[in-house]
Amino acid sequence: MILLDLNLPGIDGRDILERIKQDRSLKEIPIVVFTTSSNPRDIEYCYQKGANGYLVKPMNAQQLQKTIKAFVEYWLEANTPP
């Protein structure tokens, strides 16, 4: 599992997503985008490029904690990976 931010310092997370999904040895690793962008274009782009999930980082600490808990419960506990 890769948790990827789109707004990385010095490099665009969209480029990282594309590179990973084009690499034969890495493309099967699930990628969940975890970013501040709620732009529908970013969401659509990431899914088109192979992202397995997209989470928008909430600004409030309590909501962030709920989002992370839901992520862990689904992706790391309930989900059955390939």
Backbone hydrogen bonds, N-H to C=O, Kabsch-Sander energy under -0.5 kcal/mol:
donor,donor_aa,acceptor,acceptor_aa,energy
2,I,30,P,-2.6
4,L,2,I,-0.7
4,L,32,V,-2.6
8,L,6,L,-1.0
8,L,11,I,-0.6
11,I,8,L,-0.8
13,G,6,L,-2.7
15,D,12,D,-0.9
16,I,12,D,-1.5
17,L,13,G,-2.6
18,E,14,R,-2.2
19,R,15,D,-2.6
20,I,16,I,-2.7
21,K,17,L,-2.4
22,Q,18,E,-1.1
23,D,19,R,-0.9
23,D,20,I,-0.9
24,R,22,Q,-0.6
26,L,23,D,-1.4
27,K,23,D,-2.5
29,I,26,L,-2.2
32,V,2,I,-2.9
33,V,31,I,-0.5
33,V,53,G,-2.5
34,F,4,L,-2.9
35,T,55,L,-2.1
42,D,39,N,-0.6
43,I,39,N,-2.1
44,E,40,P,-2.7
45,Y,41,R,-2.6
46,C,42,D,-2.6
47,Y,43,I,-2.1
48,Q,44,E,-2.5
49,K,45,Y,-1.9
50,G,47,Y,-1.2
51,A,46,C,-2.9
52,N,31,I,-3.1
53,G,31,I,-1.1
55,L,33,V,-3.6
57,K,35,T,-3.5
57,K,55,L,-0.6
64,L,60,N,-2.4
65,Q,61,A,-2.2
66,K,62,Q,-1.8
67,T,63,Q,-2.4
68,I,64,L,-2.6
69,K,65,Q,-2.3
70,A,66,K,-2.4
71,F,67,T,-2.3
72,V,68,I,-2.7
73,E,69,K,-2.7
74,Y,70,A,-2.3
75,W,71,F,-2.3
76,L,71,F,-0.7
76,L,72,V,-1.4
77,E,72,V,-0.8
78,A,73,E,-2.1
79,N,74,Y,-3.4
